[in-house]
Amino acid sequence: MSPTDIVFWHWWVAGIVLLGIEIFAPGFWFLWMAVAAGVVGAILFFLPDTTWQWQVLLFAVLAVTSMIGWRAYQRRHPTQSDQPNLNRRGAQYVGRVFTLDEAIVNGTGKIRVDDTTWKVTGDDQPLGAKVKVTGVAGTVLTVEPA
């Protein structure tokens, strides 16, 4: 089969295959390529004399444009959640009070949260002092005296 033998249903099959890949490798990348293939197939259905070069160019432009457009839309309209800190473990501790497991000396110490030890930064405090978590920077919690 030569590139000149491409017909609309080839693009639709490619779109279905890309959707199948999206199912097994989620991330919304293959979804937008599948949409682009479907659109190119629809265009080819109505304009069957479109050359294969234009088809591939149109597919590439549509795939990239739809991916960039979706990412921009997601940035402007983030998904709302009833548990926004679910996958941000350190942020879940902001506002809670803990006992120092290791004194804060020179601005650094440790607290124990459940079965995990967290590094903390803040004003120097003795071992056993109560501290309140006020922020998080990566894996380090910022604390102040409770």
SEDOPA-804799 format. One line per 8 residues: number of its first residue (from 1); for each residue z, x, y of C-alpha. Coordinates in Angstrom, 3 decimals, decimal comma. Example, Ala and Ser with C-alpha at 12.3 -4.5 7.8 and 13.67 -1.06 7.14 Angstrom:
SEDOPA-804799
1 = 7,800:12,300:-4,500; 7,140:13,670:-1,060 $
***
This chain:
SEDOPA-804799
1 = 0,000:0,000:0,000; -0,940:1,401:3,381; 0,839:0,699:6,686; -2,000:-1,642:7,647; -1,099:-3,923:4,724; 2,323:-4,856:6,169; 2,747:-8,608:6,575; 5,560:-10,681:8,071 $
9 = 7,439:-11,235:4,831; 7,822:-7,477:4,320; 9,961:-7,392:7,457; 11,960:-10,396:6,261; 12,631:-8,704:2,928; 13,670:-5,557:4,817; 16,035:-7,734:6,884; 17,584:-9,218:3,742 $
17 = 18,020:-5,749:2,233; 19,673:-4,558:5,456; 21,996:-7,583:5,358; 22,906:-6,638:1,783; 23,724:-3,122:2,916; 25,878:-4,597:5,705; 27,901:-6,486:3,093; 28,746:-3,273:1,246 $
25 = 28,991:-0,998:4,295; 30,438:-3,223:7,041; 30,474:-2,077:10,616; 27,833:-4,267:12,293; 25,208:-1,483:12,369; 22,993:-2,796:9,583; 23,424:-6,370:10,798; 21,600:-5,612:14,029 $
33 = 18,850:-3,749:12,200; 18,480:-6,803:9,926; 18,200:-9,064:12,970; 15,565:-6,735:14,458; 13,582:-6,789:11,191; 13,751:-10,591:11,135; 12,514:-10,809:14,705; 9,653:-8,395:14,017 $
41 = 8,760:-10,499:10,972; 8,717:-13,644:13,107; 6,550:-11,975:15,734; 4,188:-10,768:13,014; 4,057:-14,304:11,595; 2,723:-15,591:14,930; 0,732:-12,457:15,844; -0,606:-11,142:12,507 $
49 = -2,966:-8,629:14,182; -0,058:-6,516:15,492; -0,551:-2,895:14,415; 2,064:-1,187:12,274; 2,806:1,289:15,093; 3,756:-1,573:17,408; 5,783:-3,178:14,645; 7,838:-0,028:14,066 $
57 = 8,260:0,556:17,808; 9,354:-3,041:18,324; 11,786:-2,782:15,397; 13,316:0,417:16,789; 13,647:-0,965:20,318; 15,140:-4,259:19,111; 17,584:-2,535:16,742; 18,878:-0,096:19,367 $
65 = 18,963:-2,720:22,126; 20,854:-5,219:20,001; 23,398:-2,588:18,901; 24,011:-1,414:22,472; 24,116:-5,003:23,719; 26,674:-6,018:21,103; 28,891:-3,028:21,880; 28,751:-3,818:25,603 $
73 = 29,562:-7,477:24,919; 32,518:-6,478:22,722; 33,896:-4,212:25,452; 33,692:-6,999:28,033; 35,046:-9,684:25,660; 37,531:-8,056:23,276; 38,737:-10,088:20,319; 42,049:-11,789:21,084 $
81 = 44,782:-11,549:18,464; 48,150:-13,181:17,938; 49,385:-9,739:16,762; 47,726:-7,214:19,106; 49,920:-4,323:17,894; 49,278:-4,895:14,193; 47,424:-1,607:13,671; 49,185:0,231:16,488 $
89 = 52,435:1,076:14,792; 54,032:3,008:17,648; 53,342:0,215:20,133; 55,334:-2,165:17,926; 58,493:-0,209:18,772; 58,216:-0,431:22,570; 61,275:-2,239:23,910; 63,379:-1,686:20,779 $
97 = 66,598:0,331:20,711; 67,218:3,069:18,124; 69,833:5,723:17,400; 68,848:9,360:17,770; 68,542:11,100:14,415; 68,165:14,456:16,157; 69,455:15,167:19,685; 66,911:15,298:22,485 $
105 = 66,953:18,931:23,611; 64,485:20,228:26,195; 62,871:16,787:26,250; 62,184:16,522:22,486; 64,118:14,865:19,672; 63,736:12,497:16,705; 64,650:8,957:15,748; 64,577:7,244:12,391 $
113 = 62,693:3,951:12,180; 63,038:2,330:8,771; 61,814:5,057:6,378; 59,933:7,132:8,971; 61,035:9,819:11,399; 59,395:9,712:14,818; 59,278:12,461:17,413; 60,530:11,292:20,795 $
121 = 60,400:12,626:24,339; 62,740:11,837:27,178; 65,816:13,006:29,016; 68,200:15,153:26,967; 70,586:13,030:24,893; 73,219:13,889:22,246; 72,865:13,135:18,533; 73,705:9,474:17,800 $
129 = 72,927:8,227:21,314; 71,199:4,863:21,668; 67,711:5,083:23,188; 65,155:2,466:24,138; 61,463:3,079:23,436; 59,458:2,706:26,661; 56,038:3,968:25,599; 53,947:5,730:23,016 $
137 = 51,485:8,621:23,249; 49,753:9,099:19,927; 52,556:9,720:17,423; 55,244:10,532:20,000; 57,492:7,819:21,404; 58,797:7,981:24,960; 62,444:6,932:25,272; 65,166:6,385:27,854 $
145 = 68,914:5,892:27,467; 69,703:2,364:26,267 $
***
